[in-house]
Amino acid sequence: MSTESAIDCRHLTHRYGKFTAVEDLSLHVHTGETVGLLGPNGAGKTTVVRVLTTLTPVQHG
């Protein structure tokens, strides 16, 4: 496995108005590594992917 970072996210927080969709998420993924993002409805999975792919601007982190 490579030690090069594909994703390095630190203290990501994203809010929609007063609703906090993601709070203080830190995530490190190495190049070539496969990860899954699991959670119940409304847990912020789509928001995390949208922010990491720059479809949604970063608010904090």
C-alpha positions in Angstrom: 0.0 0.0 0.0 1.2 3.5 -0.8 1.9 6.1 1.9 0.9 8.9 -0.4 -2.4 10.6 0.5 -5.4 10.5 -1.8 -7.6 12.2 0.7 -6.6 14.1 3.8 -9.5 15.8 5.5 -9.1 17.4 9.0 -11.9 18.7 11.2 -14.5 19.0 8.5 -17.7 20.7 9.6 -20.6 21.5 7.3 -23.9 23.2 8.2 -27.1 23.9 6.4 -28.4 26.9 8.3 -28.7 25.8 11.9 -28.6 22.1 11.0 -25.1 20.5 11.4 -24.8 17.8 8.8 -21.1 16.9 9.5 -19.2 17.9 12.6 -15.4 17.6 13.2 -14.8 14.8 10.7 -11.1 13.8 10.1 -10.4 11.3 7.4 -7.1 10.1 5.8 -7.1 7.7 2.8 -3.9 6.5 1.1 -3.6 6.2 -2.6 -4.8 2.7 -3.7 -6.8 2.2 -0.5 -10.5 1.3 -0.7 -12.9 2.7 1.9 -16.7 2.7 2.5 -18.8 5.4 4.0 -21.7 3.9 6.1 -24.4 5.4 8.2 -28.1 5.9 8.6 -30.2 8.3 6.6 -29.3 11.9 7.5 -25.9 11.0 8.9 -24.0 13.3 6.4 -22.6 10.7 4.0 -23.6 12.6 0.8 -22.5 15.9 2.3 -19.0 14.4 3.0 -18.7 13.1 -0.6 -19.9 16.4 -2.1 -17.4 18.4 0.0 -14.5 16.1 -0.8 -15.3 16.2 -4.5 -15.7 20.0 -4.4 -19.3 19.9 -5.5 -20.1 21.8 -2.3 -17.7 24.5 -1.0 -15.8 23.8 2.3 -17.2 25.8 5.2 -14.7 24.7 7.9 -11.9 22.1 8.0 
